[in-house]
């Protein structure tokens, strides 16, 4: 659709909230349970962006996933490697230096989007705004009082589907999220960004001077192609999300409103939103036999028998088995971290 736009897919996440299917060598963006085509979320994201701007899609990831990406058939010439993770601000800085004077879109690899026509409409508007020096974020209309997302308060309308941003709101408590839903004018922050790379680099200079040395080293790396310079640039950088480092401080930020289905698939509970439940409210994937089970999520890579359960998540995979109440499932990341520490201590 456009030959002046480059997509950067950030695909280096660990996906610890999706243990045991998600592992460091095969994190959640490579798991193929999210749609009927048996595509991974990365496949789904890559294919969608290639439709918008063929041949201009890059994957930014870590060296740990190089073999996994190679096995999945991705072109090595379209891969960019971070020496180690430093959150999204450094990822955006790296991409902006390597593609200076370009219109860039930065997209997570692990979001589910349905309705490409709506996505392309929002993206086309975002590209137009970015050509005029705006940094553009994507706002999703909330359909529930979710406390797991940051929110955008939209202000003055600048087009049919675009607004100035009045303020950013951190992840709210339940009462505040209910108020946002009732008042309207508050959108979920979709974590996707479109901008002119030169404008973004100028914003780093104005709003995030703590990245100055890293940016200088990145420019040296671009010329010299010396991996030691890239590693030094990352070592010097603070670990900050792009929202906090730049977006919430910049004055030239607009939001496009989106009318397509979107889910950031933050935990196993997302399966309740993405998959059809049986008559007892269960989401079942794989070879699973159930009796007297209600309102649960059950997934098996091999086979699983479940009886007498309610409000439970059971995931059986080759790396282990997860059993949790739905209420406690969001603590999984902490538990996996503790498990890894225990395992390393046994060696």
ZAMAR-964183 format. One record per residue (C-alpha): residue number from 1; x, y, z. Coordinates in nm, 3 decimals. Layout:
ZAMAR-964183
[nuti NUM,[X,Y,Z]] ...
This chain:
ZAMAR-964183
[nuti 1,[0.000,0.000,0.000]] [nuti 2,[0.292,0.233,0.057]] [nuti 3,[0.656,0.217,-0.044]] [nuti 4,[0.781,0.477,0.206]] [nuti 5,[0.696,0.293,0.525]] [nuti 6,[0.908,0.044,0.721]] [nuti 7,[0.767,-0.189,0.987]] [nuti 8,[0.974,-0.296,1.286]] [nuti 9,[0.837,-0.594,1.478]] [nuti 10,[0.974,-0.618,1.832]] [nuti 11,[1.004,-0.991,1.898]] [nuti 12,[1.255,-1.040,2.177]] [nuti 13,[1.018,-1.093,2.470]] [nuti 14,[1.048,-1.392,2.704]] [nuti 15,[0.673,-1.455,2.746]] [nuti 16,[0.710,-1.591,3.099]] [nuti 17,[0.337,-1.554,3.166]] [nuti 18,[0.284,-1.834,2.911]] [nuti 19,[0.496,-2.099,3.075]] [nuti 20,[0.519,-2.396,3.020]] [nuti 21,[0.454,-2.359,2.644]] [nuti 22,[0.664,-2.042,2.632]] [nuti 23,[1.036,-2.096,2.694]] [nuti 24,[1.343,-1.871,2.644]] [nuti 25,[1.419,-2.053,2.314]] [nuti 26,[1.055,-2.050,2.197]] [nuti 27,[0.865,-1.767,2.366]] [nuti 28,[0.495,-1.700,2.327]] [nuti 29,[0.524,-1.514,1.995]] [nuti 30,[0.624,-1.849,1.836]] [nuti 31,[0.339,-2.055,1.987]] [nuti 32,[0.073,-2.161,1.734]] [nuti 33,[-0.251,-2.183,1.933]] [nuti 34,[-0.404,-1.841,1.870]] [nuti 35,[-0.597,-1.888,1.546]] [nuti 36,[-0.740,-2.162,1.328]] [nuti 37,[-0.458,-2.126,1.071]] [nuti 38,[-0.211,-2.253,1.335]] [nuti 39,[0.005,-1.947,1.280]] [nuti 40,[0.218,-1.805,1.556]] [nuti 41,[0.148,-1.448,1.664]] [nuti 42,[0.474,-1.345,1.498]] [nuti 43,[0.365,-1.511,1.171]] [nuti 44,[0.029,-1.336,1.193]] [nuti 45,[0.191,-0.995,1.261]] [nuti 46,[0.454,-1.032,0.989]] [nuti 47,[0.204,-1.140,0.723]] [nuti 48,[-0.028,-0.848,0.804]] [nuti 49,[0.247,-0.585,0.786]] [nuti 50,[0.388,-0.732,0.464]] [nuti 51,[0.043,-0.683,0.309]] [nuti 52,[0.063,-0.314,0.394]] [nuti 53,[0.417,-0.250,0.270]] [nuti 54,[0.568,-0.554,0.095]] [nuti 55,[0.938,-0.614,0.149]] [nuti 56,[0.970,-0.348,0.421]] [nuti 57,[0.915,-0.554,0.734]] [nuti 58,[1.199,-0.616,0.981]] [nuti 59,[1.213,-0.822,1.299]] [nuti 60,[1.408,-0.682,1.595]] [nuti 61,[1.500,-0.955,1.839]] [nuti 62,[1.785,-1.109,2.039]] [nuti 63,[2.057,-1.351,1.930]] [nuti 64,[1.902,-1.618,2.153]] [nuti 65,[1.614,-1.645,1.905]] [nuti 66,[1.823,-1.653,1.585]] [nuti 67,[1.794,-2.031,1.544]] [nuti 68,[1.421,-2.026,1.619]] [nuti 69,[1.363,-1.758,1.355]] [nuti 70,[1.577,-1.945,1.105]] [nuti 71,[1.375,-2.264,1.165]] [nuti 72,[1.055,-2.064,1.114]] [nuti 73,[1.178,-1.956,0.769]] [nuti 74,[1.241,-1.585,0.825]] [nuti 75,[1.498,-1.416,0.599]] [nuti 76,[1.823,-1.340,0.780]] [nuti 77,[1.853,-1.018,0.581]] [nuti 78,[1.536,-0.889,0.753]] [nuti 79,[1.651,-0.958,1.109]] [nuti 80,[1.805,-0.705,1.347]] [nuti 81,[1.963,-0.831,1.668]] [nuti 82,[1.990,-0.661,2.003]] [nuti 83,[2.283,-0.780,2.217]] [nuti 84,[2.040,-0.807,2.510]] [nuti 85,[1.702,-0.665,2.605]] [nuti 86,[1.689,-0.302,2.722]] [nuti 87,[1.312,-0.239,2.700]] [nuti 88,[1.132,-0.061,2.417]] [nuti 89,[1.295,0.284,2.432]] [nuti 90,[1.632,0.142,2.331]] [nuti 91,[1.469,-0.076,2.064]] [nuti 92,[1.306,0.235,1.914]] [nuti 93,[1.634,0.428,1.934]] [nuti 94,[1.820,0.147,1.756]] [nuti 95,[1.562,0.126,1.476]] [nuti 96,[1.551,0.505,1.439]] [nuti 97,[1.928,0.531,1.392]] [nuti 98,[1.942,0.242,1.145]] [nuti 99,[1.649,0.380,0.938]] [nuti 100,[1.705,0.755,0.974]] [nuti 101,[1.480,0.981,0.763]] [nuti 102,[1.221,0.704,0.727]] [nuti 103,[0.862,0.664,0.839]] [nuti 104,[0.874,0.377,1.088]] [nuti 105,[0.604,0.172,1.255]] [nuti 106,[0.696,-0.022,1.568]] [nuti 107,[0.473,-0.317,1.654]] [nuti 108,[0.485,-0.588,1.921]] [nuti 109,[0.508,-0.942,1.782]] [nuti 110,[0.263,-1.082,2.035]] [nuti 111,[-0.065,-0.896,1.975]] [nuti 112,[-0.369,-1.049,1.809]] [nuti 113,[-0.545,-0.825,1.553]] [nuti 114,[-0.850,-0.919,1.349]] [nuti 115,[-0.986,-0.702,1.070]] [nuti 116,[-0.702,-0.596,0.843]] [nuti 117,[-0.912,-0.334,0.662]] [nuti 118,[-0.965,-0.141,0.986]] [nuti 119,[-0.600,-0.184,1.082]] [nuti 120,[-0.483,-0.054,0.744]] [nuti 121,[-0.716,0.251,0.770]] [nuti 122,[-0.566,0.340,1.108]] [nuti 123,[-0.214,0.278,0.982]] [nuti 124,[-0.262,0.492,0.671]] [nuti 125,[-0.383,0.781,0.887]] [nuti 126,[-0.087,0.730,1.122]] [nuti 127,[0.158,0.743,0.830]] [nuti 128,[0.003,1.068,0.703]] [nuti 129,[0.039,1.226,1.048]] [nuti 130,[0.396,1.101,1.085]] [nuti 131,[0.489,1.266,0.753]] [nuti 132,[0.386,1.594,0.916]] [nuti 133,[0.614,1.543,1.216]] [nuti 134,[0.371,1.378,1.456]] [nuti 135,[0.447,1.079,1.678]] [nuti 136,[0.139,0.858,1.652]] [nuti 137,[0.002,0.603,1.897]] [nuti 138,[-0.290,0.363,1.853]] [nuti 139,[-0.589,0.384,2.087]] [nuti 140,[-0.831,0.094,2.134]] [nuti 141,[-1.191,0.143,2.245]] [nuti 142,[-1.227,-0.039,2.581]] [nuti 143,[-1.503,-0.298,2.614]] [nuti 144,[-1.437,-0.385,2.980]] [nuti 145,[-1.281,-0.210,3.284]] [nuti 146,[-0.939,-0.369,3.239]] [nuti 147,[-0.669,-0.282,3.494]] [nuti 148,[-0.387,-0.438,3.290]] [nuti 149,[-0.362,-0.163,3.026]] [nuti 150,[-0.242,0.195,3.027]] [nuti 151,[-0.506,0.443,2.905]] [nuti 152,[-0.496,0.744,2.670]] [nuti 153,[-0.722,1.044,2.733]] [nuti 154,[-0.799,1.188,2.391]] [nuti 155,[-0.853,1.558,2.325]] [nuti 156,[-0.904,1.780,2.019]] [nuti 157,[-1.008,1.595,1.705]] [nuti 158,[-0.764,1.633,1.414]] [nuti 159,[-0.934,1.402,1.164]] [nuti 160,[-1.208,1.143,1.132]] [nuti 161,[-1.007,0.891,1.336]] [nuti 162,[-0.733,1.103,1.499]] [nuti 163,[-0.703,1.319,1.811]] [nuti 164,[-0.452,1.515,2.008]] [nuti 165,[-0.360,1.340,2.332]] [nuti 166,[-0.471,1.516,2.651]] [nuti 167,[-0.298,1.285,2.897]] [nuti 168,[-0.171,0.936,2.967]] [nuti 169,[-0.302,0.728,3.254]] [nuti 170,[-0.112,0.448,3.422]] [nuti 171,[-0.275,0.109,3.477]] [nuti 172,[-0.575,0.201,3.695]] [nuti 173,[-0.751,0.026,3.981]] [nuti 174,[-1.089,-0.134,3.910]] [nuti 175,[-1.295,0.167,4.020]] [nuti 176,[-1.096,0.408,3.801]] [nuti 177,[-1.111,0.169,3.503]] [nuti 178,[-1.491,0.154,3.544]] [nuti 179,[-1.503,0.536,3.541]] [nuti 180,[-1.294,0.548,3.221]] [nuti 181,[-1.532,0.303,3.056]] [nuti 182,[-1.839,0.503,3.161]] [nuti 183,[-1.702,0.849,3.069]] [nuti 184,[-1.567,0.746,2.730]] [nuti 185,[-1.285,0.949,2.576]] [nuti 186,[-1.039,0.708,2.736]] [nuti 187,[-0.875,0.446,2.515]] [nuti 188,[-0.644,0.154,2.582]] [nuti 189,[-0.286,0.224,2.478]] [nuti 190,[-0.225,-0.032,2.203]] [nuti 191,[0.155,-0.018,2.232]] [nuti 192,[0.204,0.052,1.859]] [nuti 193,[0.380,0.364,1.729]] [nuti 194,[0.436,0.537,1.393]] [nuti 195,[0.681,0.825,1.347]] [nuti 196,[0.948,0.983,1.130]] [nuti 197,[1.274,0.840,1.264]] [nuti 198,[1.448,1.178,1.249]] [nuti 199,[1.164,1.332,1.452]] [nuti 200,[1.196,1.051,1.706]] [nuti 201,[1.573,1.101,1.739]] [nuti 202,[1.518,1.473,1.797]] [nuti 203,[1.265,1.382,2.065]] [nuti 204,[1.526,1.162,2.233]] [nuti 205,[1.763,1.459,2.238]] [nuti 206,[1.497,1.688,2.390]] [nuti 207,[1.317,1.450,2.626]] [nuti 208,[1.559,1.169,2.710]] [nuti 209,[1.915,1.307,2.736]] [nuti 210,[2.017,0.998,2.934]] [nuti 211,[2.028,0.817,2.596]] [nuti 212,[2.277,1.063,2.441]] [nuti 213,[2.584,0.838,2.470]] [nuti 214,[2.393,0.533,2.348]] [nuti 215,[2.266,0.724,2.043]] [nuti 216,[2.620,0.836,1.960]] [nuti 217,[2.745,0.477,1.986]] [nuti 218,[2.457,0.352,1.770]] [nuti 219,[2.557,0.597,1.496]] [nuti 220,[2.916,0.474,1.517]] [nuti 221,[2.790,0.116,1.493]] [nuti 222,[2.585,0.201,1.185]] [nuti 223,[2.901,0.314,1.008]] [nuti 224,[3.154,0.066,1.146]] [nuti 225,[2.929,-0.242,1.185]] [nuti 226,[3.130,-0.332,1.496]] [nuti 227,[2.917,-0.540,1.734]] [nuti 228,[3.125,-0.419,2.029]] [nuti 229,[2.988,-0.069,1.967]] [nuti 230,[2.630,-0.199,1.965]] [nuti 231,[2.688,-0.387,2.289]] [nuti 232,[2.840,-0.078,2.450]] [nuti 233,[2.543,0.133,2.333]] [nuti 234,[2.302,-0.107,2.500]] [nuti 235,[2.511,-0.130,2.817]] [nuti 236,[2.503,0.251,2.848]] [nuti 237,[2.126,0.279,2.795]] [nuti 238,[1.872,0.293,3.078]] [nuti 239,[1.602,0.026,3.065]] [nuti 240,[1.287,0.228,2.996]] [nuti 241,[0.968,0.178,2.795]] [nuti 242,[0.929,0.419,2.506]] [nuti 243,[0.608,0.554,2.664]] [nuti 244,[0.791,0.683,2.972]] [nuti 245,[1.112,0.790,2.796]] [nuti 246,[0.948,0.980,2.508]] [nuti 247,[0.575,0.949,2.439]] [nuti 248,[0.444,1.090,2.766]] [nuti 249,[0.682,1.389,2.743]] [nuti 250,[0.664,1.484,2.376]] [nuti 251,[0.428,1.761,2.262]] [nuti 252,[0.378,1.633,1.907]] [nuti 253,[0.181,1.317,1.992]] [nuti 254,[-0.147,1.219,1.828]] [nuti 255,[-0.368,0.914,1.868]] [nuti 256,[-0.551,0.726,1.594]] [nuti 257,[-0.866,0.549,1.709]] [nuti 258,[-0.903,0.190,1.596]] [nuti 259,[-1.214,-0.007,1.504]] [nuti 260,[-1.056,-0.352,1.465]] [nuti 261,[-1.036,-0.633,1.720]] [nuti 262,[-0.717,-0.615,1.925]] [nuti 263,[-0.581,-0.810,2.220]] [nuti 264,[-0.233,-0.789,2.367]] [nuti 265,[-0.256,-1.151,2.495]] [nuti 266,[-0.101,-1.068,2.831]] [nuti 267,[-0.171,-1.397,3.008]] [nuti 268,[-0.343,-1.733,2.965]] [nuti 269,[-0.672,-1.558,3.049]] [nuti 270,[-0.663,-1.411,2.696]] [nuti 271,[-0.776,-1.752,2.570]] [nuti 272,[-1.114,-1.676,2.728]] [nuti 273,[-1.144,-1.380,2.490]] [nuti 274,[-0.990,-1.543,2.184]] [nuti 275,[-1.140,-1.893,2.190]] [nuti 276,[-1.495,-2.021,2.201]] [nuti 277,[-1.599,-2.175,2.534]] [nuti 278,[-1.798,-2.496,2.573]] [nuti 279,[-2.137,-2.507,2.746]] [nuti 280,[-1.967,-2.507,3.088]] [nuti 281,[-1.754,-2.203,3.014]] [nuti 282,[-1.435,-2.401,2.950]] [nuti 283,[-1.174,-2.324,2.684]] [nuti 284,[-1.025,-2.656,2.576]] [nuti 285,[-0.728,-2.698,2.340]] [nuti 286,[-0.566,-3.030,2.253]] [nuti 287,[-0.644,-3.383,2.365]] [nuti 288,[-0.830,-3.306,2.686]] [nuti 289,[-1.096,-3.514,2.863]] [nuti 290,[-1.309,-3.333,3.121]] [nuti 291,[-1.575,-3.424,3.377]] [nuti 292,[-1.745,-3.179,3.610]] [nuti 293,[-1.521,-2.889,3.506]] [nuti 294,[-1.646,-2.530,3.487]] [nuti 295,[-1.510,-2.190,3.379]] [nuti 296,[-1.158,-2.322,3.324]] [nuti 297,[-0.879,-2.309,3.066]] [nuti 298,[-0.737,-2.649,2.973]] [nuti 299,[-0.459,-2.702,2.719]] [nuti 300,[-0.251,-3.012,2.653]] [nuti 301,[0.041,-3.074,2.417]] [nuti 302,[0.011,-3.449,2.486]] [nuti 303,[-0.303,-3.555,2.677]] [nuti 304,[-0.486,-3.441,2.988]] [nuti 305,[-0.771,-3.563,3.209]] [nuti 306,[-0.937,-3.304,3.432]] [nuti 307,[-1.214,-3.369,3.686]] [nuti 308,[-1.396,-3.164,3.945]] [nuti 309,[-1.236,-2.829,3.867]] [nuti 310,[-1.372,-2.474,3.857]] [nuti 311,[-1.204,-2.140,3.776]] [nuti 312,[-0.875,-2.313,3.705]] [nuti 313,[-0.599,-2.288,3.444]] [nuti 314,[-0.425,-2.615,3.353]] [nuti 315,[-0.155,-2.606,3.084]] [nuti 316,[0.034,-2.928,3.012]] [nuti 317,[0.344,-2.884,2.797]] [nuti 318,[0.677,-3.046,2.728]] [nuti 319,[0.855,-2.808,2.968]] [nuti 320,[0.624,-2.876,3.261]] [nuti 321,[0.268,-2.848,3.384]] [nuti 322,[0.094,-2.537,3.514]] [nuti 323,[-0.200,-2.559,3.755]] [nuti 324,[-0.338,-2.231,3.888]] [nuti 325,[-0.661,-2.068,3.995]] [nuti 326,[-0.779,-1.806,3.746]] [nuti 327,[-0.752,-1.553,4.027]] [nuti 328,[-0.378,-1.609,4.073]] [nuti 329,[-0.269,-1.664,3.712]] [nuti 330,[-0.124,-1.313,3.677]] [nuti 331,[0.142,-1.405,3.936]] [nuti 332,[0.287,-1.664,3.698]] [nuti 333,[0.576,-1.446,3.578]] [nuti 334,[0.704,-1.416,3.935]] [nuti 335,[0.663,-1.790,3.993]] [nuti 336,[0.853,-1.879,3.674]] [nuti 337,[1.133,-1.645,3.779]] [nuti 338,[1.155,-1.823,4.114]] [nuti 339,[1.147,-2.162,3.940]] [nuti 340,[1.438,-2.063,3.715]] [nuti 341,[1.638,-1.944,4.017]] [nuti 342,[1.570,-2.270,4.200]] [nuti 343,[1.672,-2.472,3.895]] [nuti 344,[1.995,-2.279,3.845]] [nuti 345,[2.078,-2.324,4.210]] [nuti 346,[2.054,-2.702,4.175]] [nuti 347,[2.317,-2.720,3.901]] 
